[in-house]
Amino acid sequence: MSFEEEWAGLKKEAAARTQLNGAPTRDPDSSPRGEDLVVHDDELGRIGHFAYRLHNSLKADGKHAQTTTRAAGTSLTSDGFEMGKALTSASVAWAKQVGTLLDACAHISNHLDYTKASKKKDDEWVGAQVSVSKISDYYDVPNENARPSVPKPQGPIM
């Protein structure tokens, strides 16, 4: 098989798998009312609760050895062991990593609380807008061919 034939075959296979400017088609009836994003409050609540619990546990347990580890590092360093510097450095790095993980857990928990409240406000706003747009259905709109009744002015017009 020549290079050109092999190349043409590879291009044909790739073209069959390629989708440009689009997403795979999905079943429109995959959710009860046809929504494409469905998130239930209990799912968000569970994730947020786990993040909150992890934050509290890590806050209490993530630093339990910090004081003794630093003390050991300082003691070993003062006794002339290079391992003391490494132990102190590891303790500092561990504290930074615990802090980063605590921040991430707090961010997840707080973000889910915010998202839930924000989506509720958005839904209420959309509901209000839809109901406001229906007000025109209740107005008595005259026939478009009818001439408007404009009273004639009384007296001279300047």
C-alpha positions as CSV (number, residue, x, y, z in Angstrom):
1,M,0.0,0.0,0.0
2,S,1.4,3.4,-1.0
3,F,1.6,6.4,1.3
4,E,-1.1,8.2,-0.6
5,E,-3.5,5.3,-0.2
6,E,-2.8,4.9,3.5
7,W,-3.1,8.6,4.0
8,A,-6.5,8.7,2.2
9,G,-7.8,5.9,4.3
10,L,-6.7,7.6,7.5
11,K,-8.4,10.9,6.4
12,K,-11.6,9.0,5.6
13,E,-11.6,7.3,9.0
14,A,-10.9,10.6,10.8
15,A,-13.7,12.4,8.8
16,A,-16.2,9.8,9.9
17,R,-15.4,10.5,13.6
18,T,-15.1,14.3,13.4
19,Q,-17.9,16.7,14.4
20,L,-17.2,20.3,13.9
21,N,-19.1,23.1,15.6
22,G,-21.5,20.9,17.2
23,A,-22.2,18.4,20.0
24,P,-23.4,14.9,19.7
25,T,-27.1,14.6,19.3
26,R,-28.9,13.5,22.5
27,D,-32.2,12.0,23.2
28,P,-34.6,15.0,23.7
29,D,-36.7,12.9,26.1
30,S,-33.8,12.1,28.4
31,S,-35.3,14.2,31.1
32,P,-38.9,14.4,32.3
33,R,-39.6,17.8,30.7
34,G,-36.9,17.9,28.1
35,E,-34.3,20.0,30.0
36,D,-30.7,19.6,29.1
37,L,-29.4,20.3,32.6
38,V,-31.1,18.8,35.5
39,V,-29.7,19.2,39.0
40,H,-31.7,18.3,42.1
41,D,-31.4,20.2,45.3
42,D,-30.7,17.0,47.3
43,E,-27.7,16.2,45.0
44,L,-26.2,19.7,45.5
45,G,-27.0,19.5,49.2
46,R,-25.2,16.2,49.6
47,I,-22.1,17.4,47.8
48,G,-22.0,20.6,49.8
49,H,-22.5,18.7,53.0
50,F,-19.6,16.4,52.2
51,A,-17.4,19.4,51.4
52,Y,-18.4,21.0,54.7
53,R,-17.7,17.9,56.7
54,L,-14.4,17.4,55.0
55,H,-13.5,21.0,55.8
56,N,-14.4,20.6,59.5
57,S,-12.6,17.3,59.8
58,L,-9.5,18.5,58.0
59,K,-9.4,21.7,60.0
60,A,-9.3,19.7,63.2
61,D,-7.2,16.7,62.1
62,G,-5.0,18.1,59.4
63,K,-2.7,20.0,61.7
64,H,-2.6,17.7,64.7
65,A,1.1,16.8,64.2
66,Q,2.2,20.3,63.1
67,T,3.6,21.5,66.5
68,T,5.5,18.3,67.3
69,T,6.9,18.0,63.7
70,R,8.2,21.5,63.8
71,A,9.6,21.0,67.3
72,A,11.4,17.8,66.1
73,G,12.7,19.6,63.0
74,T,14.1,22.4,65.1
75,S,15.6,20.0,67.6
76,L,17.3,17.9,64.9
77,T,18.6,21.0,63.2
78,S,20.1,22.3,66.5
79,D,21.8,18.9,67.0
80,G,23.4,19.3,63.6
81,F,21.3,16.9,61.6
82,E,20.4,18.0,58.1
83,M,17.2,16.0,58.4
84,G,15.9,18.6,60.7
85,K,15.7,21.2,58.0
86,A,14.0,18.7,55.7
87,L,11.5,17.9,58.4
88,T,10.7,21.5,59.1
89,S,10.4,22.2,55.3
90,A,8.0,19.2,55.0
91,S,5.9,20.5,57.9
92,V,5.6,23.9,56.2
93,A,4.7,22.4,52.9
94,W,2.1,20.1,54.6
95,A,0.6,23.2,56.3
96,K,0.3,25.0,52.9
97,Q,-1.3,21.9,51.3
98,V,-3.8,21.6,54.1
99,G,-4.7,25.3,53.8
100,T,-5.2,24.9,50.1
101,L,-7.5,21.9,50.6
102,L,-9.4,23.7,53.3
103,D,-9.9,26.7,50.9
104,A,-11.1,24.3,48.2
105,C,-13.6,22.6,50.4
106,A,-14.9,25.9,51.7
107,H,-15.2,27.2,48.1
108,I,-17.1,24.2,47.0
109,S,-19.5,24.3,49.9
110,N,-20.1,28.1,49.7
111,H,-20.4,28.0,45.9
112,L,-23.1,25.3,46.0
113,D,-25.0,27.4,48.6
114,Y,-24.7,30.5,46.4
115,T,-25.6,28.5,43.2
116,K,-28.7,27.2,44.8
117,A,-29.9,30.6,46.1
118,S,-28.9,32.3,42.8
119,K,-30.8,29.8,40.6
120,K,-33.9,30.2,42.8
121,K,-33.7,33.9,42.3
122,D,-33.2,33.5,38.5
123,D,-36.2,31.1,38.3
124,E,-38.4,33.6,40.2
125,W,-37.3,36.4,37.9
126,V,-38.0,34.3,34.8
127,G,-41.4,33.4,36.2
128,A,-42.2,37.0,36.9
129,Q,-41.1,38.0,33.4
130,V,-43.2,35.4,31.7
131,S,-46.3,36.4,33.7
132,V,-45.7,40.0,32.9
133,S,-45.4,39.3,29.2
134,K,-48.9,37.8,29.3
135,I,-50.5,41.0,30.5
136,S,-51.0,42.2,27.0
137,D,-53.4,39.3,26.5
138,Y,-55.8,41.0,28.8
139,Y,-55.8,44.4,27.1
140,D,-58.6,45.3,24.7
141,V,-56.6,46.0,21.6
142,P,-58.7,47.6,18.8
143,N,-58.8,46.3,15.3
144,E,-55.7,47.4,13.4
145,N,-57.9,48.8,10.6
146,A,-59.9,50.9,12.9
147,R,-59.2,54.6,12.9
148,P,-58.3,56.1,16.3
149,S,-60.8,58.5,17.7
150,V,-59.0,61.9,18.1
151,P,-61.1,64.7,19.4
152,K,-61.1,67.9,17.4
153,P,-59.5,70.8,19.2
154,Q,-61.7,73.6,20.6
155,G,-60.7,77.1,19.6
156,P,-57.8,78.4,17.6
157,I,-54.6,76.4,17.2
158,M,-51.4,78.3,17.5
